[in-house]
Amino acid sequence: MRVGVVGAGTMGAGIAQTFAMAGHDVTMVDVGAAQLERGMKSIDASLAKLDEKRKLGAPAREIASRIRTATDVSVLKDAELVVEAAFEDPKVKGQLFADLDRVTAKDVILASNTSSIPIDGLASRTGRPDRVAGMHFMNPVPIMQLVEVVRGPRTSDETLRTIVDLARALGKTPVVSADRPGFIANRVLMPMINEAFLALDEKVGSAEDIDTVMTLGMNHPIGPLRLADLIGLDVCVAVMEVLERGLGDKKYAPAPNLRDLVSAGRLGRKSGRGVYDYATATVPEKAPEKATA
Ligand SMILES: NC(=O)c1ccc[n+]([C@@H]2O[C@H](COP(=O)([O-])OP(=O)(O)OC[C@H]3O[C@@H](n4cnc5c(N)ncnc54)[C@H](O)[C@@H]3O)[C@@H](O)[C@H]2O)c1
């Protein structure tokens, strides 16, 4: 299948790689050569790691050669499926869906990897709302098993079936979610993380205590506060705001101490400091490798 992937960031590169590993021809589009180069570098590094572990069905170079890059979505005119993974911004995604609708054949499915933006809003920007759905991969895409398939109110049965079958063919486990704020993943995960911040603020326990209760007591592979650092505290605030607004309930308001860390520029691992300090001895000994949002 000829697959278009829009966005060559953390998720776009992972999605392009995953489709290429399953034998598809991929065209990855981003706004500039630098973004595409960075994306291809991360794909090469990930393929090399998987190759070392003998987890590739073909030579890494052959898989990478299935991915072409471009800086304009107009090259996607022959695509048979497009997965959009650009910035989590309704304006950016809305414009992209309008452009993709103009560029691609009318029967092509346009999927979004959005974590929280309503699918029906994106569908409204196209003349094919029945062929728009969410295909929400988890980070890192080549490793994580789940794909949350989001069914908008106008997504057709055929579109849903196609995306579900495709996710299975990629070796993933699809779960269908309704087009409700946060879908399933963030509706359940983010309030737990937010509650951990509220408990921290009330001094119910230290950050280490809270994380240890959830790892050793609940068998979570990583505590909620470390996970928040991995996801990015700014992303956590943004998703809680989507839940608060979308569900109209103050109980989803981002925790004040979470907001404070973001205002102070402490965004988590990506900024070197969040709940934990990654430049000092409080770095977790075994750095967790998985995040999701
Ligand atoms: N990072 C995660 O853990 C995670 C997990 C699941 C879903 N998501 C979702 O995936 C999407 C991408 O997230 P990310 O973490 O990869 O972001 P990112 O910032 O790493 O990458 C986004 C890329 O999109 C590109 N882009 C922006 N506007 C574009 C346009 N008009 N045309 C083409 N490319 C454009 C940017 O240049 C950038 O390279 C978001 O919707 C996010 O919510 C992220």
The ligand as an ORCA input file, in Angstrom:
! r2SCAN-3c Opt
* xyz 0 1
  N       4.707     12.223     21.589
  C       3.838     11.330     22.024
  O       4.109     10.606     22.996
  C       2.524     11.149     21.329
  C       1.814      9.940     21.530
  C       0.615      9.739     20.847
  C       0.120     10.730     19.986
  N       0.819     11.897     19.821
  C       0.289     12.869     18.850
  O       1.027     12.740     17.640
  C       1.118     14.005     16.977
  C       2.569     14.354     16.749
  O       3.230     14.390     17.981
  P       4.835     14.351     18.077
  O       5.155     14.055     19.491
  O       5.376     13.500     16.984
  O       5.172     15.876     17.762
  P       6.558     16.488     17.214
  O       6.536     17.914     17.612
  O       7.710     15.611     17.600
  O       6.410     16.363     15.624
  C       5.455     17.072     14.881
  C       6.023     17.282     13.493
  O       4.963     17.805     12.661
  C       5.558     18.725     11.780
  N       4.539     19.616     11.244
  C       3.915     20.641     11.854
  N       3.039     21.220     11.009
  C       3.124     20.551      9.835
  C       2.491     20.693      8.571
  N       1.590     21.638      8.349
  N       2.833     19.840      7.583
  C       3.759     18.864      7.796
  N       4.389     18.674      8.982
  C       4.081     19.518      9.985
  C       6.592     19.453     12.629
  O       7.562     20.125     11.823
  C       7.172     18.305     13.451
  O       8.309     17.735     12.829
  C       0.349     14.980     17.861
  O      -0.967     15.064     17.394
  C       0.417     14.318     19.238
  O      -0.649     14.690     20.074
  C       2.013     12.108     20.456
*
